Amino acid sequence: MTWNEWEQIKADVAERRSAGMTLDHAPERKNDGEGDLNHSRGPWARAAGAASDLSRSMTTAKSDLDSADKGVSAGLQGLASLGSLTTVLASWDERLTAVQGECRNLNPALLGVSKTLGEVDGGLGKQSAGVRLPHHKIGE
């Protein structure tokens, strides 16, 4: 590569850099330090609340299923279908217990994500506030 080719490459790069960088053909915007990527705890907290609600509803569903089984079991004594119903009840009880356990685990995990992201966002904001770019003034 000759010196002139190298100089031309550097000039091309400098020209592109001054034009700004865009992602996947996104329209170029003035960098005023205010982006449109926002994070809030709200969605994470709502998801955690939904997981808690679902866990509680699984408790109700299991109780309802047990109550229904007691009534049916008493009326079907001696019939062959009672064994099948008992198997179905056990299967549904396992499934509801698994969902309930998953929801119980999700609640603190989702709240933890909310807390962690909030701390990271705040910490990064404080750290980046002190960064000064060459030839760049805040608000430019």
C-alpha positions as CSV (number, residue, x, y, z in Angstrom):
1,M,0.0,0.0,0.0
2,T,1.4,3.4,-0.9
3,W,1.4,6.4,1.3
4,N,-1.3,8.1,-0.9
5,E,-3.6,5.1,-0.5
6,W,-3.2,5.2,3.2
7,E,-3.9,8.9,3.4
8,Q,-7.0,8.4,1.2
9,I,-8.3,5.6,3.6
10,K,-7.8,7.8,6.6
11,A,-9.6,10.7,4.9
12,D,-12.5,8.4,4.0
13,V,-12.8,7.2,7.5
14,A,-12.7,10.7,8.9
15,E,-15.4,11.7,6.5
16,R,-17.6,8.8,7.5
17,R,-17.0,9.5,11.2
18,S,-18.0,13.1,10.9
19,A,-21.2,12.1,9.1
20,G,-22.1,10.0,12.2
21,M,-22.8,6.4,12.8
22,T,-26.2,4.8,12.3
23,L,-27.4,1.3,13.1
24,D,-28.9,-0.8,10.3
25,H,-29.9,2.2,8.2
26,A,-31.6,4.0,11.1
27,P,-32.0,7.7,10.5
28,E,-29.2,9.9,11.8
29,R,-29.9,12.0,14.8
30,K,-28.1,14.7,16.5
31,N,-26.4,13.3,19.6
32,D,-27.6,15.6,22.4
33,G,-26.8,13.1,25.1
34,E,-30.5,12.2,25.5
35,G,-31.3,8.8,24.0
36,D,-34.7,7.2,23.6
37,L,-33.7,3.9,25.3
38,N,-35.4,4.0,28.7
39,H,-35.6,1.6,31.5
40,S,-38.1,1.6,34.3
41,R,-38.9,-0.8,37.1
42,G,-42.6,-0.8,36.2
43,P,-42.8,-3.6,33.7
44,W,-40.5,-5.8,35.9
45,A,-42.5,-5.1,39.0
46,R,-45.8,-5.8,37.2
47,A,-44.4,-9.1,35.9
48,A,-43.4,-10.0,39.4
49,G,-46.9,-9.2,40.7
50,A,-48.4,-11.3,37.9
51,A,-46.2,-14.2,39.0
52,S,-47.4,-13.8,42.6
53,D,-51.0,-13.7,41.5
54,L,-50.6,-16.8,39.4
55,S,-48.9,-18.6,42.3
56,R,-51.9,-17.8,44.5
57,S,-54.4,-18.8,41.9
58,M,-52.6,-22.2,41.6
59,T,-53.2,-22.7,45.3
60,T,-56.9,-22.0,44.8
61,A,-57.0,-24.3,41.7
62,K,-55.4,-27.1,43.6
63,S,-57.8,-26.7,46.5
64,D,-60.8,-26.7,44.1
65,L,-59.4,-29.8,42.3
66,D,-59.1,-31.6,45.6
67,S,-62.6,-30.7,46.7
68,A,-64.1,-31.8,43.4
69,D,-62.2,-35.1,43.6
70,K,-63.5,-35.9,47.1
71,G,-67.1,-35.5,45.9
72,V,-66.5,-37.6,42.8
73,S,-64.5,-40.3,44.5
74,A,-67.2,-40.9,47.0
75,G,-69.8,-41.4,44.3
76,L,-67.7,-43.7,42.1
77,Q,-66.6,-46.2,44.7
78,G,-66.2,-49.6,43.0
79,L,-66.2,-48.3,39.4
80,A,-63.3,-48.9,37.1
81,S,-63.1,-45.2,36.1
82,L,-62.1,-44.2,39.7
83,G,-58.6,-45.4,39.0
84,S,-58.3,-43.3,35.9
85,L,-59.7,-40.2,37.7
86,T,-57.1,-40.7,40.5
87,T,-54.3,-40.8,37.9
88,V,-55.6,-37.7,36.2
89,L,-55.9,-35.9,39.6
90,A,-52.3,-36.8,40.5
91,S,-51.1,-35.6,37.1
92,W,-52.9,-32.2,37.4
93,D,-51.7,-31.8,41.0
94,E,-48.1,-32.3,39.8
95,R,-48.6,-29.7,37.0
96,L,-50.2,-27.1,39.2
97,T,-47.5,-27.6,41.9
98,A,-44.8,-27.1,39.2
99,V,-46.4,-23.9,37.9
100,Q,-46.8,-22.7,41.4
101,G,-43.2,-23.3,42.2
102,E,-42.0,-21.6,39.1
103,C,-44.1,-18.6,39.8
104,R,-42.8,-18.4,43.4
105,N,-39.2,-18.5,41.9
106,L,-40.0,-15.9,39.2
107,N,-41.3,-13.2,41.6
108,P,-38.0,-12.5,43.4
109,A,-36.0,-13.0,40.2
110,L,-38.1,-10.4,38.3
111,L,-37.9,-8.0,41.3
112,G,-34.1,-8.6,41.3
113,V,-33.8,-7.8,37.6
114,S,-35.6,-4.5,38.2
115,K,-33.4,-3.6,41.1
116,T,-30.2,-4.6,39.4
117,L,-30.9,-2.8,36.1
118,G,-32.0,0.3,38.1
119,E,-28.7,0.3,40.0
120,V,-26.6,-0.4,36.8
121,D,-28.4,2.4,34.9
122,G,-27.9,4.8,37.7
123,G,-24.3,3.8,38.3
124,L,-23.4,4.1,34.6
125,G,-25.1,7.5,34.4
126,K,-23.0,8.8,37.2
127,Q,-19.8,7.3,35.8
128,S,-20.4,8.6,32.3
129,A,-21.3,12.1,33.4
130,G,-17.6,12.7,34.1
131,V,-16.5,11.5,30.6
132,R,-15.4,14.3,28.3
133,L,-15.0,13.6,24.7
134,P,-12.5,15.6,22.6
135,H,-14.1,18.4,20.7
136,H,-17.4,17.7,22.3
137,K,-19.3,20.0,24.7
138,I,-22.2,18.8,26.8
139,G,-25.4,19.5,24.9
140,E,-23.8,19.6,21.5
